[in-house]
Amino acid sequence: MPFGYQPKLTPPAAILSKWALPFGVYRSIDGVYSTDFNIASVKPNGANIYYVDPQNSIGTASDANAGTAPSTALLSLSVALAKANCDQVVIQGLTSDFVARGTAGWGGVASVARSIAVTNTTGFRFISAKSDSVVNAWSVNGTYPKVYQNARNSVPVQVVDTATLRFNNNRKAGTNNTAAFYTHTLVGSIAAVAATPGSWFDDGTNTYIRPITDRVVPSNDKAIVLVQSGGFNGVSAGGSGLTCYVEGVDFVGGSSAFLENQASAQTGRILAFKNCTFQASTLNNGLTVASFATCYLQDCWACYNYQDGFNYHSFESNGVTLGTSPKVLEVNCIAVRNGTTGSAGASDNASTSHDDCTVVRINGHYNQCDDRTVADINFSRSWMLGSYIGDAIQSWSGTSECITGLDSSQIYLDGCEVKSLIANYQVNVTSSAAVFIRNMATTTLTKTGAGTLATY
């Protein structure tokens, strides 16, 4: 039990009926929540370690190297992941944030068919980008001096400036803290780019940008990511009993920034993400988990994705078979501004569970996503502790809600803050669903729907 904390809380019976939690949850006398879960406990520690030195800090890094020692490091993560006997990948030598483009990041490998651990603890970010591998020359536009242009190889669907942080979680150089990179807004002309800091446009020949900070963009700028359409970024492999552990990696772009999608009931699967982000997906979600897996996330962000930030489903297309859905723990996770980059959907969420999922969210921050901030539906159940659930942004003709419980879902809120300034309702709960609350600053949440809203 963490020092100074009361004995661990008893989870709601609905949670325990589906998941014998392998961790304790605690609430201090002054209302602070904590867990004793150690994400390192699920990290694979196989003997075959490959080293990746993306910035060639040793001077001899090469994808032709053996890669089995720091002195013979590889250049590309994808090359290491493709090694048939790879158990661990250690990213070394970063002296600044690094964007791995094209096939140099995770996106160069369709899947990793074994348990794997990928760690970056250099103090800087390793950014796996779904983008063209070529960095073409940037130049100042001849008409608008604050606009930069690039005769890129193919038309992007999104532009992300990794040198500029939109939300930085008090990030300082060398701390390796997660952050949301600046996702630019698409406008309709070069003149509109010139008038709008933080925007972009493509005329069929060039991509035009104006940085939000009006920073100088050098000709060989390596921080700007021209996100390409099609394909996933990070992808996990099929097979029972496999663990995928990732630490200190940003997944930027891809239909989903990271996808776990299995077509059958493969048991014993574990996904673990520490200090990772999922950003700027182009068609689906930041993190998509559609399998019978256990998923642990600690200090992770999902920001500016096309649809949802964190999305959990059964591996079945309709999820009718109970017990085929994932079990999820989110600790200190943040999801903001998902569904705001072009989706016309009526419910793009920060974090959402479907089918028969069981989710525990501790000390999360969920805010400013499109129409519904947190949504749990079907037969799913969730327990949220010490979390902030903020406003939804309304972009369709229906209502916007901070928390949505649909169908037969059950949501338990413990010590959470539900904040609505522009959302129509704090809670939407349909007739067979239920939202239960305790230890809340207020028990008078604005509600719509015929379902249950009660204390527990």
C-alpha positions as CSV (number, residue, x, y, z in Angstrom):
1,M,0.0,0.0,0.0
2,P,1.5,3.4,-1.0
3,F,2.6,5.5,2.0
4,G,0.0,7.7,3.5
5,Y,-2.9,6.1,1.7
6,Q,-5.9,4.3,3.1
7,P,-6.5,0.6,2.4
8,K,-7.2,-0.1,-1.2
9,L,-10.6,0.6,-2.6
10,T,-13.0,-2.2,-3.4
11,P,-13.8,-2.0,-7.1
12,P,-17.5,-2.1,-8.1
13,A,-18.9,-5.6,-8.4
14,A,-19.5,-5.0,-12.1
15,I,-15.8,-4.5,-12.6
16,L,-14.8,-7.5,-10.5
17,S,-17.3,-9.8,-12.3
18,K,-15.2,-9.4,-15.4
19,W,-11.6,-8.6,-14.2
20,A,-9.8,-9.7,-11.0
21,L,-7.7,-6.5,-11.0
22,P,-4.0,-7.3,-10.8
23,F,-3.4,-4.0,-9.0
24,G,-4.7,-2.0,-6.1
25,V,-6.3,1.4,-6.2
26,Y,-6.0,3.8,-3.2
27,R,-7.6,7.1,-2.1
28,S,-5.7,9.3,0.4
29,I,-7.4,11.2,3.2
30,D,-7.2,14.3,1.1
31,G,-8.8,12.6,-1.9
32,V,-5.8,11.8,-4.1
33,Y,-5.9,8.6,-6.0
34,S,-3.1,6.2,-6.7
35,T,-2.3,2.7,-7.9
36,D,0.4,0.2,-7.0
37,F,0.5,-1.1,-10.6
38,N,4.1,-1.3,-12.0
39,I,4.0,-1.3,-15.8
40,A,7.6,-2.5,-15.9
41,S,6.3,-5.8,-14.5
42,V,4.8,-6.8,-17.9
43,K,7.8,-5.8,-19.9
44,P,9.3,-8.7,-21.9
45,N,13.0,-9.2,-21.0
46,G,14.1,-11.5,-23.7
47,A,17.8,-12.0,-24.3
48,N,18.1,-10.8,-27.9
49,I,18.5,-7.0,-27.7
50,Y,19.0,-4.8,-30.8
51,Y,20.2,-1.2,-30.5
52,V,18.9,1.7,-32.7
53,D,20.9,5.0,-33.0
54,P,18.7,7.1,-35.3
55,Q,20.9,10.2,-35.2
56,N,24.1,8.2,-35.5
57,S,25.6,9.5,-32.3
58,I,28.3,6.8,-32.5
59,G,29.3,7.8,-36.0
60,T,29.1,4.2,-37.4
61,A,25.4,3.4,-37.0
62,S,24.1,1.6,-40.1
63,D,21.2,-0.7,-41.1
64,A,23.9,-3.0,-42.4
65,N,25.3,-3.5,-38.9
66,A,24.6,-6.4,-36.6
67,G,22.8,-4.1,-34.2
68,T,23.4,-6.4,-31.2
69,A,25.6,-3.9,-29.3
70,P,25.6,-0.2,-28.7
71,S,28.7,0.1,-30.8
72,T,27.2,-1.7,-33.8
73,A,23.8,0.0,-33.7
74,L,21.2,0.1,-36.5
75,L,19.8,3.3,-37.8
76,S,16.1,2.3,-38.3
77,L,13.6,1.0,-35.8
78,S,11.9,-1.0,-38.6
79,V,15.1,-2.9,-39.4
80,A,15.4,-3.9,-35.7
81,L,11.8,-5.0,-35.5
82,A,12.2,-7.1,-38.6
83,K,14.9,-9.3,-37.0
84,A,13.5,-12.8,-36.6
85,N,14.9,-13.2,-33.1
86,C,14.4,-9.6,-31.8
87,D,13.1,-9.6,-28.2
88,Q,14.0,-6.0,-27.3
89,V,14.9,-2.7,-29.1
90,V,16.8,0.0,-27.2
91,I,16.7,3.4,-28.9
92,Q,19.9,5.3,-28.0
93,G,21.9,8.4,-28.6
94,L,19.2,11.0,-29.2
95,T,20.3,14.5,-28.5
96,S,17.1,16.1,-29.8
97,D,13.6,14.9,-30.8
98,F,13.8,12.7,-33.9
99,V,11.2,12.1,-36.6
100,A,11.5,8.6,-38.2
101,R,9.9,9.0,-41.6
102,G,8.7,6.4,-44.1
103,T,10.0,3.0,-43.4
104,A,12.4,4.1,-40.7
105,G,9.8,4.1,-38.0
106,W,7.4,1.4,-36.8
107,G,5.3,1.8,-39.9
108,G,8.0,0.0,-41.9
109,V,7.0,-3.3,-40.3
110,A,3.6,-4.9,-40.8
111,S,3.7,-6.6,-37.5
112,V,6.1,-8.1,-34.9
113,A,5.3,-11.8,-34.6
114,R,6.7,-12.3,-31.1
115,S,6.8,-10.6,-27.7
116,I,8.7,-7.4,-28.0
117,A,9.8,-4.4,-25.9
118,V,10.8,-1.1,-27.5
119,T,12.2,1.5,-25.1
120,N,13.4,5.1,-25.5
121,T,14.7,6.6,-22.3
122,T,17.1,9.1,-24.0
123,G,15.4,12.2,-22.7
124,F,14.1,13.1,-26.2
125,R,11.2,11.9,-28.3
126,F,11.4,9.2,-30.9
127,I,8.6,10.1,-33.4
128,S,7.3,7.3,-35.7
129,A,5.7,9.2,-38.5
130,K,3.5,7.9,-41.3
131,S,4.9,10.3,-43.8
132,D,7.0,10.4,-46.9
133,S,10.6,9.4,-46.3
134,V,12.0,12.4,-48.2
135,V,12.5,15.9,-46.6
136,N,12.3,18.2,-49.6
137,A,13.5,21.8,-49.4
138,W,11.4,24.4,-47.7
139,S,11.6,28.0,-49.0
140,V,9.9,31.3,-48.2
141,N,7.0,32.0,-50.5
142,G,7.6,34.9,-52.9
143,T,4.4,36.7,-52.1
144,Y,3.9,36.0,-48.4
145,P,7.1,36.3,-46.3
146,K,5.6,34.3,-43.3
147,V,4.6,31.4,-45.5
148,Y,6.9,28.5,-46.4
149,Q,6.4,26.1,-49.3
150,N,7.7,22.7,-50.2
151,A,7.5,20.8,-53.5
152,R,6.6,17.6,-51.6
153,N,6.5,14.1,-53.3
154,S,2.8,13.5,-52.6
155,V,-0.2,15.5,-51.2
156,P,-0.4,15.3,-47.4
157,V,-3.6,14.8,-45.5
158,Q,-2.3,16.5,-42.4
159,V,0.6,18.7,-41.3
160,V,2.2,18.4,-37.9
161,D,5.0,20.6,-36.6
162,T,6.9,18.5,-34.0
163,A,9.1,21.5,-33.1
164,T,6.0,23.3,-31.6
165,L,4.0,21.9,-28.7
166,R,0.3,22.7,-28.4
167,F,0.1,21.1,-24.9
168,N,3.4,20.3,-23.2
169,N,2.6,18.8,-19.8
170,N,5.3,21.1,-18.3
171,R,7.8,19.6,-20.6
172,K,11.4,20.6,-20.4
173,A,14.3,19.7,-22.7
174,G,15.8,16.3,-21.7
175,T,12.8,15.2,-19.6
176,N,11.2,13.1,-22.4
177,N,7.8,14.0,-21.1
178,T,4.9,13.4,-23.5
179,A,3.5,16.3,-25.4
180,A,1.0,17.2,-28.1
181,F,2.7,18.4,-31.2
182,Y,1.1,21.3,-33.2
183,T,-1.4,19.9,-35.8
184,H,-2.0,22.6,-38.4
185,T,-5.5,23.6,-39.6
186,L,-6.3,23.1,-43.3
187,V,-7.4,26.3,-45.1
188,G,-8.5,27.0,-48.7
189,S,-5.8,29.1,-50.2
190,I,-2.2,30.4,-49.9
191,A,-3.6,33.8,-48.9
192,A,-5.6,32.1,-46.1
193,V,-2.4,30.4,-44.9
194,A,-0.7,33.9,-44.8
195,A,-3.6,35.2,-42.8
196,T,-3.8,32.3,-40.4
197,P,-0.8,31.2,-38.1
198,G,-0.8,27.5,-37.6
199,S,-2.5,26.6,-41.0
200,W,-1.6,24.8,-44.2
201,F,-2.8,24.4,-47.8
202,D,-1.7,22.3,-50.8
203,D,-2.3,23.5,-54.4
204,G,-1.4,20.2,-56.1
205,T,2.2,21.2,-56.5
206,N,3.4,22.6,-53.2
207,T,2.4,22.3,-49.6
208,Y,2.3,25.7,-47.9
209,I,2.5,26.3,-44.1
210,R,2.6,29.2,-41.7
211,P,4.0,28.0,-38.3
212,I,1.8,29.0,-35.3
213,T,4.9,30.7,-33.8
214,D,6.1,32.2,-37.0
215,R,9.4,30.4,-36.4
216,V,12.0,30.3,-39.1
217,V,11.7,27.1,-41.1
218,P,15.1,26.0,-42.5
219,S,15.4,24.5,-45.9
220,N,16.1,21.0,-44.5
221,D,13.6,21.3,-41.6
222,K,13.2,17.8,-40.1
223,A,10.5,18.7,-37.6
224,I,7.5,19.2,-39.9
225,V,5.7,16.0,-40.8
226,L,3.6,15.9,-43.9
227,V,1.3,13.0,-42.9
228,Q,0.3,10.7,-45.8
229,S,-2.9,8.8,-46.3
230,G,-3.4,5.1,-46.1
231,G,-2.0,2.4,-43.9
232,F,-1.4,2.1,-40.2
233,N,1.6,3.4,-38.2
234,G,2.2,1.1,-35.3
235,V,0.7,-2.4,-35.6
236,S,0.8,-5.4,-33.3
237,A,1.1,-9.0,-34.4
238,G,-1.4,-11.8,-33.9
239,G,-0.8,-14.8,-31.6
240,S,-1.8,-15.9,-28.1
241,G,0.5,-15.1,-25.2
242,L,2.3,-12.2,-26.8
243,T,3.2,-9.0,-25.1
244,C,4.0,-5.7,-26.9
245,Y,5.6,-3.1,-24.6
246,V,6.5,0.4,-25.9
247,E,8.1,3.3,-24.0
248,G,8.9,6.8,-25.1
249,V,7.6,6.6,-28.7
250,D,5.2,9.0,-30.4
251,F,3.0,7.6,-33.2
252,V,2.1,10.4,-35.6
253,G,-0.2,9.7,-38.5
254,G,-1.6,6.5,-40.0
255,S,-5.2,5.4,-40.4
256,S,-4.9,4.6,-36.8
257,A,-1.7,5.8,-35.1
258,F,-1.4,2.3,-33.4
259,L,-3.6,-0.7,-34.1
260,E,-4.2,-3.9,-32.2
261,N,-6.8,-5.8,-34.3
262,Q,-7.1,-9.6,-33.9
263,A,-9.6,-11.8,-35.8
264,S,-10.0,-14.5,-33.1
265,A,-10.0,-15.1,-29.4
266,Q,-6.2,-15.1,-28.9
267,T,-5.7,-15.3,-25.2
268,G,-3.0,-14.0,-22.9
269,R,-2.2,-10.9,-25.0
270,I,-0.8,-7.8,-23.3
271,L,-0.3,-4.3,-24.7
272,A,1.6,-1.9,-22.5
273,F,2.4,1.7,-23.4
274,K,4.4,4.0,-21.1
275,N,5.1,7.7,-21.9
276,C,3.8,7.3,-25.5
277,T,1.5,9.4,-27.7
278,F,-1.0,8.7,-30.5
279,Q,-1.6,11.7,-32.7
280,A,-2.9,12.9,-36.0
281,S,-4.5,9.7,-37.3
282,T,-6.1,10.2,-40.7
283,L,-9.1,7.9,-40.8
284,N,-9.7,6.2,-37.5
285,N,-8.4,6.5,-33.9
286,G,-5.2,7.3,-32.1
287,L,-5.0,4.0,-30.3
288,T,-7.4,1.3,-31.6
289,V,-7.6,-2.0,-29.6
290,A,-10.0,-4.6,-31.1
291,S,-9.0,-7.8,-29.4
292,F,-9.3,-10.0,-26.3
293,A,-6.2,-8.4,-24.8
294,T,-5.2,-6.7,-21.5
295,C,-4.0,-3.2,-22.2
296,Y,-2.0,-1.0,-19.8
297,L,-1.4,2.7,-20.5
298,Q,0.7,5.0,-18.3
299,D,1.4,8.7,-18.9
300,C,0.1,8.5,-22.5
301,W,-1.6,11.0,-24.7
302,A,-4.1,10.8,-27.6
303,C,-4.5,14.1,-29.4
304,Y,-5.9,15.5,-32.6
305,N,-6.9,12.2,-34.0
306,Y,-9.5,11.9,-36.8
307,Q,-12.0,10.0,-34.6
308,D,-11.4,8.8,-31.1
309,G,-8.3,9.1,-28.9
310,F,-8.4,5.8,-27.1
311,N,-10.9,3.3,-28.6
312,Y,-11.6,-0.2,-27.3
313,H,-13.7,-2.9,-29.0
314,S,-14.3,-6.6,-29.2
315,F,-12.4,-8.4,-32.0
316,E,-15.8,-9.3,-33.4
317,S,-17.4,-7.0,-35.9
318,N,-20.6,-6.7,-33.8
319,G,-19.2,-7.7,-30.3
320,V,-22.2,-9.9,-29.5
321,T,-20.1,-12.6,-27.7
322,L,-19.4,-11.6,-24.2
323,G,-15.8,-12.1,-23.0
324,T,-14.2,-11.2,-26.4
325,S,-13.4,-7.6,-25.5
326,P,-10.3,-6.1,-24.0
327,K,-9.6,-5.1,-20.3
328,V,-7.9,-1.7,-20.0
329,L,-6.1,0.4,-17.4
330,E,-5.4,4.0,-18.2
331,V,-3.2,5.8,-15.6
332,N,-2.4,9.6,-15.9
333,C,-3.5,9.6,-19.5
334,I,-4.6,12.6,-21.5
335,A,-6.9,12.8,-24.5
336,V,-7.9,16.1,-26.0
337,R,-9.2,17.6,-29.3
338,N,-10.0,14.2,-31.0
339,G,-12.5,14.4,-33.8
340,T,-11.6,18.0,-34.6
341,T,-9.5,17.5,-37.7
342,G,-12.2,16.8,-40.2
343,S,-14.4,14.0,-39.0
344,A,-18.1,14.4,-39.6
345,G,-19.0,11.8,-37.0
346,A,-21.6,12.4,-34.3
347,S,-19.5,10.9,-31.5
348,D,-15.7,11.3,-31.6
349,N,-14.4,10.7,-28.1
350,A,-11.4,11.1,-25.8
351,S,-11.7,7.6,-24.5
352,T,-14.5,5.1,-25.4
353,S,-15.2,1.4,-24.7
354,H,-17.7,-0.8,-26.5
355,D,-19.1,-4.3,-26.5
356,D,-18.0,-6.2,-23.3
357,C,-15.0,-4.0,-22.4
358,T,-13.9,-3.4,-18.8
359,V,-11.9,-0.2,-18.3
360,V,-10.3,1.5,-15.3
361,R,-9.3,5.1,-15.7
362,I,-7.2,6.7,-12.9
363,N,-6.2,10.4,-12.8
364,G,-7.0,11.0,-16.4
365,H,-7.7,14.2,-18.2
366,Y,-10.3,14.1,-21.1
367,N,-11.4,17.3,-22.7
368,Q,-12.5,19.1,-25.9
369,C,-13.3,16.2,-28.1
370,D,-16.1,16.2,-30.6
371,D,-19.7,15.8,-29.2
372,R,-19.0,13.3,-26.4
373,T,-15.9,13.4,-24.3
374,V,-16.0,9.9,-22.6
375,A,-18.5,7.4,-24.0
376,D,-19.0,3.8,-22.9
377,I,-21.6,1.8,-24.7
378,N,-23.1,-1.7,-25.3
379,F,-22.3,-4.0,-22.3
380,S,-19.1,-2.2,-21.3
381,R,-18.3,-1.1,-17.8
382,S,-15.8,1.5,-16.5
383,W,-14.5,2.8,-13.2
384,M,-13.1,6.3,-13.3
385,L,-11.2,7.7,-10.4
386,G,-9.7,11.2,-9.8
387,S,-10.2,12.1,-13.4
388,Y,-11.2,15.3,-15.2
389,I,-13.9,15.0,-17.8
390,G,-14.3,18.3,-19.6
391,D,-16.4,19.8,-22.3
392,A,-17.3,18.3,-25.5
393,I,-17.2,20.3,-28.7
394,Q,-20.4,20.2,-30.6
395,S,-20.2,20.1,-34.4
396,W,-23.4,18.3,-35.4
397,S,-27.1,18.9,-34.8
398,G,-27.5,16.7,-31.8
399,T,-26.4,17.3,-28.2
400,S,-22.9,17.4,-26.7
401,E,-22.1,15.6,-23.5
402,C,-19.2,15.2,-21.1
403,I,-20.1,11.6,-20.2
404,T,-22.2,9.2,-22.3
405,G,-23.5,5.8,-21.2
406,L,-25.5,4.0,-23.8
407,D,-27.3,0.7,-24.2
408,S,-26.5,-1.4,-21.1
409,S,-23.2,0.2,-20.1
410,Q,-22.3,1.0,-16.5
411,I,-20.0,3.9,-15.5
412,Y,-18.7,4.4,-12.0
413,L,-17.3,7.8,-11.1
414,D,-15.2,8.2,-7.9
415,G,-13.7,11.6,-7.1
416,C,-14.0,12.9,-10.6
417,E,-14.6,16.4,-11.8
418,V,-17.2,16.8,-14.6
419,K,-16.9,20.2,-16.1
420,S,-19.2,21.7,-18.7
421,L,-19.1,25.2,-20.0
422,I,-20.5,24.7,-23.5
423,A,-21.7,21.1,-23.5
424,N,-25.5,20.6,-23.4
425,Y,-25.3,18.0,-20.6
426,Q,-22.8,16.7,-18.2
427,V,-24.3,13.2,-18.4
428,N,-26.3,11.4,-21.1
429,V,-27.5,8.0,-19.9
430,T,-30.0,6.0,-21.9
431,S,-32.8,3.8,-20.4
432,S,-30.8,0.6,-19.7
433,A,-27.5,2.3,-18.9
434,A,-26.4,3.6,-15.5
435,V,-23.9,6.2,-14.1
436,F,-23.0,5.9,-10.5
437,I,-21.1,8.6,-8.5
438,R,-19.3,9.1,-5.2
439,N,-16.8,11.4,-3.6
440,M,-17.8,14.0,-6.1
441,A,-17.6,17.8,-5.6
442,T,-21.2,17.9,-6.7
443,T,-23.9,15.3,-7.1
444,T,-26.2,17.5,-9.2
445,L,-24.9,16.8,-12.7
446,T,-27.0,17.9,-15.5
447,K,-28.6,14.9,-17.2
448,T,-30.4,13.8,-20.2
449,G,-31.8,10.3,-21.0
450,A,-34.0,7.9,-19.0
451,G,-31.2,5.9,-17.5
452,T,-29.9,5.8,-13.9
453,L,-27.8,8.5,-12.3
454,A,-27.3,7.7,-8.7
455,T,-24.7,7.5,-5.9
456,Y,-23.0,4.3,-4.9
